[in-house]
Amino acid sequence: MWTSQAKTAIAAVVITCLVLLMVDDSFSPINETVFKVDTSQYHSYSETPESIEVVNETGEGRNRTGILFDTCVLNELDPWDATINRYFHYGFDPLKNCKRTVKEATKLEDGKLYVLDGRSNIQCWWRCLLPKDDYNYEAKPWNKLTNGSVPECDIVETNCRENVLKSDDEMKKAKKGDSKYKEKTYYEFLHAQAYRNTTSESAEKPKEVKKPDVHIILFDSVSESQFIRSMPKTRHYLREYYDAVSFRYLNKIGVNSRPNGLALLMGKALYPIKQSPMSVGYESDFVNKSDCNKGLDSEQFISFQYQEAGYKTLMSEDWALGVFNWPSCKGFKDTPVDHYMRPYQLRVEGNKYKTNLLRKSIYKGVCRDSYAPQMEYLQDLLEKFPDTPKFTITWMSYVAHDDINGLFHADDYFYNFFKDNNPKLNNSYMFIMGDHGMRFGQVRKTSVGEREDNNPFLFMALPGSLRGDNELLATVRNNAHQLISHYDLYATFADIVAPHRPQNSKKVILRGSSVFKPLPQPRTCDRLRIPFEYCICENKKKQIANDAAPGREAATLMVEKMNKVIQTDQNLKDRCAKLSLSNVSVVVEQFQFEGNLTIYQVTYKVLPGNGQFWGYIGQNVKTTELKVLSDRFPRLDSYDKTAFCAKKSSFAGYCYCKSLLPSSTTTTTTTTASPIKKTTVKNIENSTGAIPLNASTTGDLVTTNSL
């Protein structure tokens, strides 16, 4: 008979061996010298963390950690759910009735410039725009454009002028030697290319191990379901000809693009997750640092690792502010990639550089979407560097950000892109994805839309050489049915490049796990650093009567918390009005579980402005005491018209600009005029107009440039 002590000892040995095996299989990086795996997210949950108050949850799904909802049930969504299907207009095309107003007078082809306007009385010029930092470019001197001119740069600006005869009277008055002509600029345009300086390359390059390309192609604000609805042809081609795998349960980790972008491309957490009944609590990676005022050049930007490994790198965004710069953050002080499209967007819509003529010409004037120059830029890199490993990031903000129907018309374009470039992309890892789903509008106000917002899409294709690796494919396909986050994708990008980095490379902190290895278990939102507000794991809720207790009392507490933010945020106070709870009914949903705490999701409107928000509140069953559980309150409606004065704040959605309030000094027949005379932003609920291509973004919502 075994003694109890012997049994305990044997059990301890067995558990230790299993843990060691799990760590070896799941967490061991390819190159240990360049990774530092953050195992703090894989706490031993056999005991309750001391910092967390025990919540006595009972019944189905009871927790083992002392926090609520320490389980995860993943259910598939119906992309054509009846509650949202009426909002879709499948044939919507913002360019359908577009009439070209600009005839292109210059062309950049195979690295050479040409004049297309054959008239004898015109002269065209060109200059290079070189990236300097995320807010500035260096403009080189103008050069007279002759056919075959070779610009040695990526971003090329051209303009053309026509000579107009002066009037006879002017000619008679002209002094001897004066020109008979005056110049008139009638054409401004931009061209982008991936310039390759072949003369500076070594004649004899050392042979390298063939490295696969890595391409990230990201559609801002597109969910898993939206991609299925909007791009059936593209999805079909990716599945059938690249063997792409759909990861159905990618979970966003932040409300908008910036926190998700930092997790995806930096592997870092912008915001902390405070300790609560639903979380053990996690610190921000920017504690005691102003990440906005501090440049990102010393951060672990994923592109730096690929540059270090000898890859040619590229990044483009179609928005001048950019994922790392919103709301007014420093971003990169130096160019972070080899090929950076930033000067293009700065020239088109940057406040310091834009011109009306160029803004009218570059997109709408030639009837093209803002993503077209980006994809052409990527295409040129594929063609110019066939013998060089490439790492690229193409982030498209405008096409779907403000319109749930904005992506339908793009299906043909991307279907043809992946089809035409199949040979060039065959030896590539491809990540075609979103950062989050649609964040506002009528669809977002439904329970299905809430889930879509939290569930961005992800299609991943392996290089052709690896598609026959059955063991790898089995692991990837198994992981594709599990909960993952942007932290896991960062770990995956780092996993790919790890074998090619120098042994003395700076270690990278990982908050997630590569999808090429068996994922650590169990996988719940809090273990993966996903805030409960955005968790796609199914937790049963029931809607109770509108305004039922504690709805209005809870909403009042949330509004008080919002007002404290307005009073303390330097970019909000003195600019934004104090908020109060609207008389509109408060919607209350109660999470269904048995325990000593009741949790409610509360949706409410505020005055002035009728902004709609939601958040979580907890109520002690015994004392009935209420406690706000949400750190911030996501907004469900667009706020570009009311928050233009707060564009530098990450809490801009809370703002109703005081300048919009009726003036106390006006007469009964006069009201204070809004600084915005006319908005060009299409109301998302109507889904009938084109997305403004001459727009910038405030609060991660596409708005007019006046905001």
C-alpha positions in Angstrom: 0.0 0.0 0.0 1.2 3.5 -0.9 1.4 5.9 2.0 -0.3 9.2 1.6 3.1 10.9 1.7 4.4 8.7 -1.1 1.3 9.3 -3.2 1.7 13.1 -2.8 5.4 12.9 -3.8 4.7 10.9 -6.9 1.9 13.3 -7.8 4.2 16.2 -7.4 6.8 14.6 -9.7 4.2 13.8 -12.4 2.8 17.3 -12.3 6.3 18.8 -12.5 7.1 16.7 -15.5 3.9 17.6 -17.3 4.5 21.3 -16.6 8.1 21.0 -18.0 6.8 19.2 -21.1 4.1 21.8 -21.6 6.6 24.7 -21.3 9.0 22.9 -23.7 6.3 22.3 -26.3 4.2 25.5 -26.1 6.4 28.3 -24.9 9.9 27.5 -26.1 10.8 30.1 -28.7 12.7 29.1 -31.9 15.7 31.3 -30.9 16.0 31.6 -27.1 18.5 34.4 -27.3 16.1 36.8 -28.9 12.9 36.1 -27.0 11.8 36.8 -23.5 8.5 35.1 -23.1 6.2 36.9 -20.6 4.8 34.0 -18.6 3.0 36.4 -16.2 -0.2 35.8 -18.2 0.0 32.1 -17.5 -0.5 32.4 -13.7 -1.0 29.3 -11.7 -4.7 29.5 -11.1 -4.8 26.7 -8.6 -5.1 29.4 -5.9 -6.9 32.7 -5.9 -4.6 35.7 -6.5 -4.2 37.6 -3.2 -5.2 40.9 -4.8 -8.6 39.6 -6.0 -11.6 39.4 -3.7 -13.2 36.0 -3.9 -16.5 35.9 -5.8 -18.6 32.9 -4.9 -19.8 32.0 -8.3 -21.7 28.8 -8.5 -23.5 26.7 -11.1 -22.4 26.0 -14.6 -19.1 27.4 -15.7 -18.0 28.1 -12.1 -14.6 29.6 -11.9 -11.4 28.2 -10.3 -9.6 31.5 -10.0 -11.6 33.8 -7.8 -12.6 35.9 -10.8 -15.8 35.7 -12.8 -16.1 34.2 -16.3 -12.9 32.2 -16.1 -14.3 30.0 -18.9 -14.7 30.5 -22.6 -17.5 29.2 -24.9 -17.0 30.3 -28.5 -20.1 30.4 -30.7 -20.1 31.2 -34.4 -22.0 34.1 -35.7 -24.4 34.1 -38.7 -23.1 36.9 -41.0 -26.6 37.3 -42.4 -28.4 37.3 -39.1 -32.0 38.5 -39.5 -31.5 41.3 -36.9 -28.8 43.0 -39.0 -29.3 41.8 -42.6 -31.7 44.7 -43.4 -28.8 47.2 -43.0 -26.7 45.7 -45.8 -26.7 47.0 -49.4 -24.7 44.4 -51.3 -24.5 46.4 -54.5 -23.3 49.6 -52.9 -20.4 51.2 -54.7 -19.3 54.8 -53.7 -17.6 55.2 -57.1 -20.4 53.9 -59.2 -21.5 57.2 -60.6 -18.1 58.9 -60.3 -17.1 61.0 -63.3 -13.4 61.7 -63.8 -12.6 65.4 -63.5 -8.8 65.0 -63.9 -7.0 63.7 -66.9 -3.6 62.4 -65.8 -0.9 64.4 -67.5 2.1 62.5 -66.0 2.9 58.8 -65.6 5.5 56.9 -63.6 6.3 53.6 -65.2 9.2 51.2 -64.6 10.9 53.9 -62.6 10.7 56.6 -65.3 8.5 59.6 -65.6 6.6 60.6 -68.8 4.4 63.5 -69.9 1.0 62.4 -71.2 -0.3 65.8 -72.1 0.9 66.4 -75.7 0.1 70.1 -76.1 3.0 72.3 -77.0 2.2 75.1 -74.6 2.6 73.1 -71.3 5.6 72.4 -69.1 5.7 69.7 -66.3 7.9 69.5 -63.3 8.7 66.9 -60.7 10.3 66.6 -57.3 11.0 63.9 -54.6 9.3 63.9 -51.2 11.5 62.0 -48.7 10.2 60.7 -45.3 11.5 62.7 -42.4 9.3 61.8 -39.4 5.6 61.0 -39.1 4.5 64.6 -39.5 7.0 66.0 -41.9 8.8 65.2 -45.2 11.7 66.7 -47.0 10.8 68.2 -50.3 13.7 68.1 -52.8 14.1 70.8 -55.5 11.8 70.8 -58.6 13.1 69.4 -61.8 11.9 70.0 -65.3 10.1 66.8 -66.5 11.4 65.3 -69.7 10.3 61.9 -70.8 12.4 59.3 -69.2 13.3 61.3 -66.1 14.4 58.9 -63.3 13.4 60.0 -59.8 15.6 58.3 -57.1 12.9 58.2 -54.4 9.6 56.5 -53.6 7.2 59.4 -53.6 7.2 61.7 -56.6 5.1 64.9 -56.9 4.4 66.3 -60.4 2.7 69.4 -61.6 2.1 70.9 -65.0 1.6 74.5 -66.1 0.2 76.0 -69.2 1.3 79.3 -70.8 -1.5 81.7 -71.4 -1.1 84.8 -73.6 -1.6 88.1 -72.0 -4.2 90.4 -73.4 -3.3 92.8 -76.1 -3.5 95.8 -73.7 -1.1 94.0 -71.3 1.2 93.2 -74.2 1.4 96.9 -75.3 2.2 98.0 -71.7 4.8 95.3 -71.2 8.3 96.5 -70.9 10.9 95.3 -73.3 12.2 91.9 -72.3 9.1 90.9 -70.3 7.8 87.4 -71.0 4.8 87.2 -73.4 3.4 84.5 -71.3 2.4 83.9 -67.7 2.4 80.4 -66.1 -0.7 78.7 -64.7 -0.6 75.5 -62.8 -3.5 73.3 -63.9 -2.3 69.9 -62.7 -0.9 68.4 -59.5 -0.4 64.7 -58.8 1.5 62.1 -56.8 3.1 58.9 -57.8 4.5 56.1 -55.6 7.1 53.5 -56.4 9.4 51.2 -54.4 12.6 52.7 -55.7 15.6 50.3 -55.9 19.1 51.8 -56.2 20.8 49.0 -58.1 24.0 51.0 -58.5 24.7 51.0 -54.8 24.1 47.3 -54.4 27.1 45.0 -54.1 27.9 43.3 -57.4 28.4 40.0 -55.6 25.8 39.5 -52.9 26.5 36.6 -50.5 24.1 33.7 -50.8 21.5 33.5 -48.1 19.1 30.9 -46.9 15.9 31.6 -48.7 13.6 33.5 -46.4 9.8 33.6 -47.0 8.2 37.0 -47.4 5.7 38.2 -44.8 2.8 40.5 -45.7 0.2 42.1 -43.4 -2.7 43.5 -45.3 -5.2 45.1 -42.9 -8.6 46.5 -43.4 -9.5 48.9 -40.6 -12.9 48.1 -38.9 -13.7 44.8 -40.6 -15.1 41.9 -38.6 -15.0 38.2 -39.4 -18.6 38.3 -40.5 -18.2 41.5 -42.5 -15.4 40.0 -44.5 -17.5 36.9 -45.3 -20.4 39.1 -46.4 -18.4 41.6 -48.3 -15.6 39.8 -50.1 -16.8 36.3 -51.2 -14.6 36.3 -54.3 -11.4 37.3 -52.4 -12.2 34.9 -49.7 -12.7 32.1 -52.2 -9.4 32.7 -53.9 -7.4 32.9 -50.7 -8.9 29.6 -49.5 -8.6 27.7 -52.8 -5.3 29.0 -54.2 -3.3 29.9 -51.1 -4.8 27.3 -48.8 -5.5 30.2 -46.4 -6.9 29.4 -43.0 -9.6 31.5 -41.4 -9.0 32.2 -37.7 -12.6 32.7 -36.6 -12.0 33.9 -33.0 -9.5 36.7 -33.1 -10.5 39.1 -30.3 -9.6 42.7 -30.2 -7.9 44.0 -27.1 -8.8 47.7 -27.2 -11.7 49.9 -28.3 -10.1 51.3 -31.4 -7.1 51.1 -33.8 -4.3 52.5 -31.6 -4.3 49.9 -28.7 -4.9 47.1 -31.2 -2.2 48.3 -33.5 0.3 48.6 -30.6 -0.5 45.0 -29.6 -0.3 43.7 -33.2 2.9 45.5 -34.3 4.6 46.3 -31.0 3.4 43.4 -28.8 2.7 46.0 -26.1 -0.4 47.0 -24.0 -1.4 50.6 -24.2 -3.9 50.6 -21.4 -3.9 48.7 -18.1 -6.7 46.3 -17.1 -7.6 47.1 -13.6 -8.2 44.5 -11.0 -11.9 43.6 -10.8 -14.2 40.6 -10.3 -13.5 39.8 -13.9 -9.7 40.3 -14.0 -6.6 39.6 -12.0 -5.4 43.0 -13.3 -2.6 43.9 -15.7 -0.4 46.9 -16.0 0.2 49.0 -19.1 3.5 48.6 -20.9 3.8 52.4 -20.8 3.5 52.9 -17.0 5.0 56.3 -15.9 5.7 57.1 -19.6 4.0 59.4 -21.9 3.9 57.2 -24.9 2.4 60.0 -27.0 5.2 62.4 -26.3 7.9 59.7 -26.5 8.8 58.5 -29.9 8.4 54.8 -30.8 11.9 54.4 -32.3 13.2 52.5 -29.3 10.2 50.2 -29.1 10.0 46.6 -30.3 8.3 47.5 -33.6 8.0 44.2 -35.5 9.5 45.7 -38.6 12.8 46.4 -36.8 13.3 42.6 -36.3 12.8 42.0 -40.0 15.2 44.7 -41.0 17.7 43.2 -38.6 17.3 39.9 -40.4 18.0 41.4 -43.8 14.4 41.9 -45.0 13.4 44.8 -47.2 10.5 46.5 -45.3 7.5 48.6 -46.4 4.7 50.3 -44.6 1.8 52.3 -46.0 -1.4 53.8 -44.5 -4.0 55.8 -46.4 -4.5 58.2 -43.4 -2.1 61.0 -42.6 -2.5 60.7 -38.9 -1.8 56.9 -38.7 -2.4 54.2 -36.2 0.6 55.1 -34.1 0.0 58.9 -34.2 -3.7 59.2 -33.1 -4.8 61.3 -31.4 -1.7 63.6 -31.5 1.1 61.2 -30.6 4.7 61.6 -31.8 4.9 58.2 -33.5 8.3 57.6 -35.2 11.0 60.3 -35.2 12.9 58.5 -37.9 11.7 56.4 -40.9 10.8 53.0 -39.4 10.9 51.0 -42.7 12.9 51.0 -45.9 9.9 52.1 -48.0 7.6 54.4 -46.2 4.6 55.9 -48.0 3.9 58.6 -45.3 5.0 61.6 -47.4 2.2 60.7 -49.9 -0.5 60.9 -47.3 1.0 64.0 -45.6 0.9 65.8 -49.0 -2.6 64.7 -49.7 -4.3 65.6 -46.4 -1.7 66.9 -43.9 -2.6 70.3 -42.7 0.9 71.7 -43.3 1.1 70.4 -46.9 -2.3 69.9 -48.6 -3.6 71.9 -51.5 -7.1 72.0 -52.8 -6.1 71.1 -56.3 -4.1 68.1 -55.2 -6.8 66.9 -52.8 -9.4 67.1 -55.5 -7.2 65.3 -58.0 -5.6 62.4 -56.2 -8.6 60.1 -55.5 -12.0 61.4 -56.5 -10.7 63.3 -59.6 -9.5 60.0 -61.1 -12.3 57.9 -59.6 -10.1 55.6 -57.4 -10.2 54.4 -53.8 -7.5 55.5 -51.4 -6.3 51.9 -51.1 -5.4 51.8 -54.8 -2.1 53.7 -54.5 -1.1 51.6 -51.5 -1.7 48.3 -53.3 0.2 49.6 -56.3 3.1 50.6 -54.0 3.1 47.0 -52.6 2.9 45.6 -56.1 5.9 47.6 -57.2 7.9 46.3 -54.3 7.0 42.7 -55.3 8.2 43.4 -58.8 11.4 45.4 -57.9 12.7 43.0 -55.3 12.0 39.4 -56.4 15.4 38.3 -55.0 15.0 39.9 -51.6 13.0 38.8 -48.6 10.2 41.3 -47.9 8.2 42.3 -44.8 5.3 44.7 -45.5 2.4 46.3 -43.6 -0.5 47.8 -45.7 -3.1 49.4 -43.4 -6.2 50.7 -45.1 -8.4 53.0 -42.9 -10.9 54.5 -45.2 -12.6 51.9 -47.3 -14.7 50.3 -44.5 -14.2 52.4 -41.4 -17.3 54.5 -41.6 -19.6 52.3 -43.5 -20.7 48.7 -42.9 -21.3 48.5 -46.7 -18.0 50.2 -47.7 -16.2 47.0 -48.6 -18.6 45.3 -51.0 -17.3 47.1 -54.1 -13.6 46.3 -53.2 -14.1 42.6 -53.7 -13.2 42.5 -57.4 -10.1 44.6 -56.9 -8.6 42.4 -54.2 -9.7 39.2 -55.9 -7.7 40.3 -59.0 -4.8 41.5 -56.9 -4.3 38.1 -55.2 -5.0 36.3 -58.5 -2.6 38.3 -60.6 0.2 38.2 -58.0 -0.1 34.5 -57.1 3.4 33.7 -58.4 4.9 36.6 -56.5 3.1 35.8 -53.3 3.4 32.1 -53.3 6.5 32.0 -51.1 4.9 34.3 -48.5 3.2 34.2 -45.1 0.1 36.4 -45.6 -2.0 37.9 -42.9 -5.2 39.5 -44.3 -7.1 40.9 -41.4 -8.9 43.6 -39.5 -8.0 45.4 -36.3 -11.5 45.5 -34.9 -15.1 45.5 -36.3 -17.6 48.3 -37.0 -17.7 50.4 -33.8 -20.8 52.5 -34.4 -24.0 52.7 -36.3 -27.3 50.8 -36.3 -25.6 47.4 -36.7 -23.4 48.0 -33.7 -26.4 48.7 -31.5 -27.5 45.1 -31.9 -26.1 42.1 -29.9 -24.7 40.6 -33.1 -23.1 43.9 -34.0 -21.5 44.1 -30.5 -19.9 40.7 -31.1 -18.8 41.7 -34.6 -17.1 44.8 -33.3 -15.0 42.6 -30.9 -14.2 40.0 -33.6 -11.9 41.3 -36.4 -11.3 38.9 -39.3 -8.1 37.0 -39.9 -7.1 34.9 -42.9 -3.6 33.4 -42.8 -1.7 31.7 -45.7 1.5 29.8 -45.3 4.3 29.8 -47.9 3.8 27.2 -50.6 6.9 25.3 -49.4 5.1 24.7 -46.0 1.7 23.8 -47.2 2.6 20.1 -47.3 3.8 20.0 -43.7 0.9 18.1 -42.3 2.0 18.4 -38.7 2.3 22.2 -39.0 -1.0 22.5 -40.8 -2.8 20.4 -38.2 -1.5 22.7 -35.5 -2.5 25.8 -37.4 -6.0 24.5 -38.1 -6.5 23.5 -34.6 -5.4 26.9 -33.3 -7.7 28.6 -35.9 -10.7 27.4 -33.8 -9.4 28.8 -30.5 -9.5 32.2 -28.9 -6.5 34.4 -29.9 -5.6 38.1 -29.7 -3.3 40.6 -31.4 -0.6 39.7 -28.9 -0.6 36.2 -30.3 -0.1 37.5 -33.8 2.8 39.7 -32.7 4.4 36.5 -31.2 3.7 34.7 -34.5 5.5 37.5 -36.6 8.4 37.3 -34.2 8.4 33.5 -34.4 8.8 33.6 -38.2 11.8 35.9 -38.2 13.5 34.5 -35.0 15.8 32.0 -36.8 17.1 34.7 -39.1 18.0 37.3 -36.4 21.6 37.6 -35.1 22.3 35.7 -31.9 23.1 38.9 -30.0 19.8 40.6 -30.9 17.8 42.5 -28.3 15.3 40.2 -26.5 11.7 40.7 -27.4 9.0 40.6 -24.7 6.0 38.4 -25.8 2.6 38.8 -24.4 1.1 36.1 -26.6 1.9 32.8 -28.2 2.8 31.8 -31.8 -0.1 30.1 -33.7 2.5 27.8 -35.2 2.8 25.9 -31.9 0.1 24.3 -29.7 -1.5 27.2 -27.8 -1.3 27.3 -24.0 -4.5 26.1 -22.3 -7.0 27.0 -21.0 -7.7 30.1 -23.1 -10.0 32.7 -21.5 -10.1 36.4 -22.1 -8.5 37.5 -18.8 -5.6 35.0 -19.3 -5.0 36.5 -22.7 -5.1 40.1 -21.5 -8.4 40.8 -23.3 -10.5 43.3 -21.3 -13.9 41.9 -20.4 -15.6 44.7 -22.3 -14.4 43.2 -25.6 -14.5 39.5 -24.8 -16.1 37.3 -27.5 -16.6 34.4 -25.1 -20.3 33.8 -24.7 -21.6 34.8 -21.3 -25.4 34.5 -20.8 -27.3 37.7 -20.4 -31.0 38.6 -20.1 -32.5 41.9 -20.9 -34.6 43.3 -18.1 -37.1 46.2 -18.4 -35.8 49.5 -19.6 -35.0 51.9 -16.7 -35.4 49.0 -14.2 -33.3 49.2 -11.1 -30.4 49.8 -11.0 -30.4 51.2 -14.6 -30.7 54.9 -14.1 -28.7 55.0 -10.9 -26.0 53.0 -12.6 -26.0 55.3 -15.7 -25.8 58.3 -13.4 -22.6 57.0 -11.8 -21.2 56.4 -15.2 -21.9 59.9 -16.4 -20.3 61.2 -13.2 -17.1 59.3 -14.1 -17.2 60.7 -17.6 -17.5 64.2 -16.2 -14.4 63.6 -14.0 -12.5 62.7 -17.2 -13.7 65.9 -18.9 -12.7 68.0 -15.9 -9.2 66.5 -15.7 -8.2 65.8 -19.3 -6.1 68.8 -20.6 -7.6 68.4 -24.1 -11.2 68.3 -22.8 -11.6 70.7 -19.9 -12.7 74.2 -20.7 -13.6 72.9 -24.2 -16.3 70.3 -23.5 -19.7 70.7 -21.8 -20.6 69.0 -18.6 -22.8 65.9 -19.3 -26.0 64.8 -17.8 -28.1 61.7 -18.2 -30.7 61.9 -20.9 -34.4 61.2 -20.2 -34.2 58.5 -22.9 -34.8 55.0 -21.4 -31.7 53.2 -20.0 -31.3 49.7 -21.5 -30.2 47.2 -18.8 -28.9 43.6 -19.4 -28.1 41.3 -16.5 -25.4 38.6 -16.7 -26.8 35.2 -15.7 -24.8 33.4 -13.0 -25.3 32.6 -9.4 -23.1 34.3 -6.8 -22.8 37.2 -4.4 -22.4 39.8 -7.1 -24.7 40.9 -9.9 -23.2 42.4 -13.1 -25.2 44.6 -15.5 -24.5 46.0 -18.9 -26.0 49.5 -19.1 -26.6 51.5 -22.3 -27.6 55.1 -21.9 -27.6 58.5 -23.6 -26.3 61.8 -22.4 -27.0 65.5 -22.9 -26.0 67.6 -24.6 -25.7 65.8 -28.0 -27.6 62.6 -27.3 -24.3 60.6 -27.4 -25.0 56.9 -26.7 -22.6 54.9 -24.4 -22.4 51.7 -22.5 -20.5 50.1 -19.6 -20.6 47.6 -16.8 -21.6 48.0 -13.2 -21.5 45.5 -10.3 -24.0 45.3 -7.5 -23.3 43.6 -4.2 -26.2 41.2 -3.6 -26.2 41.7 0.1 -25.6 45.4 0.5 -27.0 46.5 -3.0 -23.9 48.8 -3.3 -23.1 49.7 -6.9 -19.6 49.9 -8.3 -18.6 51.0 -11.8 -16.5 48.3 -13.4 -15.6 49.9 -16.7 -12.6 52.2 -17.0 -13.9 53.8 -20.2 -17.3 53.9 -21.9 -17.4 53.1 -25.6 -19.6 55.3 -27.8 -22.1 53.7 -30.2 -22.7 56.7 -32.4 -20.5 59.0 -34.5 -19.2 62.1 -32.8 -17.4 64.0 -35.5 -19.8 66.9 -35.5 -19.7 67.4 -31.7 -16.1 66.6 -30.7 -14.1 68.6 -33.2 -12.6 70.7 -30.4 -11.2 67.6 -28.7 -9.4 65.8 -31.5 -6.2 65.5 -29.4 -7.8 63.5 -26.6 -8.3 59.7 -26.6 -11.6 60.5 -24.8 -12.9 62.7 -27.6 -16.1 60.6 -27.7 -17.1 62.1 -24.4 -17.0 65.7 -25.7 -19.7 68.0 -26.7 -17.9 71.2 -27.7 -19.1 74.2 -25.7 -19.0 76.3 -28.9 -22.0 74.4 -30.1 -24.1 75.4 -27.1 -26.6 78.2 -27.7 -25.0 81.6 -26.9 -26.4 83.4 -23.9 -25.7 86.7 -25.7 -27.6 85.9 -28.9 -31.1 87.1 -29.6 -34.1 84.9 -30.1 -33.6 84.9 -33.8 -29.9 84.2 -33.8 -28.0 81.1 -32.6 -24.4 80.4 -32.3 -23.1 79.0 -35.6 -21.4 75.7 -35.6 -17.8 75.8 -36.8 -18.8 73.1 -39.2 -20.8 74.6 -42.0 -21.3 71.3 -43.8 -20.1 67.8 -43.1 -19.0 65.5 -45.9 -19.2 62.4 -43.7 -21.9 60.0 -44.8 -24.3 59.0 -42.0 -23.6 55.4 -41.5 -27.2 54.5 -40.9 -28.1 55.6 -44.5 -25.3 53.9 -46.3 -26.0 55.7 -49.6 -23.1 58.1 -50.1 -19.3 57.7 -50.7 -16.8 57.7 -47.9 -15.0 61.1 -48.0 -11.6 60.4 -49.4 -10.4 63.8 -48.4 -10.9 63.1 -44.7 -8.8 62.6 -41.6 -9.7 60.9 -38.4 -10.6 62.1 -34.9 -11.3 59.7 -32.1 -10.7 56.8 -34.5 -13.7 57.9 -36.5 -13.3 59.3 -40.0 -14.3 62.9 -40.0 -13.9 66.0 -42.2 -10.6 67.8 -42.1 -12.1 70.7 -40.3 -12.3 68.5 -37.2 
